Amino acid sequence: MKNNSAYHHTFQNLQENGLSFEQVFERIVTFMSFNPKGNYRLMVGTDSQVHKSQTVFITGIVIQNEGTGVWACIRKVVVPRKMTQLHERISLELSLTEEIVAMFTEERKNKLIAIVLPYLYEGSTFTMEGHIDIGAGKRNKTREFVKEMVTRMESMGVEPKIKPDAFVASSYANRYTK
């Protein structure tokens, strides 16, 4: 997969391009270390958009200190064909999210937890969420996939979020798929 030009493994945001995952992780550590007494949510989610001859997938990584700010970046993956089957597209969105979540190894998660650990009794928190661009509403075409996708995210030990709470996928990543 690494040699396939359809997959792009660097990250970017408005300030930086070409970031490796290790650099992304260090940015998250720096962001959290600036105020270790925070309430942190590490969120990963993917959205896609079908274009004329390709399908663009954007995975967002967002670290939020609730009420005080965020640091975020994206990774773009382009599949060189129109992916018209909804289940296939949703499944690949989740696979790309799972791939990033898996990069946050136990060692890395423990490093992030260690930042807030001395301040737990002062209210500091750290959670990790997987944002899935699906909804359970009656009018939502993706509702039949909710159980499958939520189970996949839970099996990775990450709290799944679906619409309307899956804003990293449905809002942040979405803006870069166009």
HELIX and SHEET records of a PDB file:
HELIX    1   1 PHE A   21  PHE A   34  1                                  14    
HELIX    2   2 LEU A   86  MET A  103  1                                  18    
HELIX    3   3 GLU A  106  VAL A  116  1                                  11    
HELIX    4   4 LEU A  117  GLU A  122  5                                   6    
HELIX    5   5 ARG A  143  PHE A  145  5                                   3    
HELIX    6   6 VAL A  146  SER A  155  1                                  10    
HELIX    7   7 PHE A  167  PHE A  167  1                                   1    
HELIX    8   8 VAL A  168  ALA A  173  3                                   6    
HELIX    9   9 ASN A  174  TYR A  176  5                                   3    
SHEET    1   A 6 PHE A  11  GLN A  12  0                                        
SHEET    2   A 6 GLY A  69  VAL A  79 -1                                        
SHEET    3   A 6 THR A  55  ASN A  65 -1                                        
SHEET    4   A 6 ASN A  39  VAL A  50 -1                                        
SHEET    5   A 6 THR A 125  ILE A 132  1                                        
SHEET    6   A 6 GLU A 159  LYS A 161  1                                        
END                                                                             
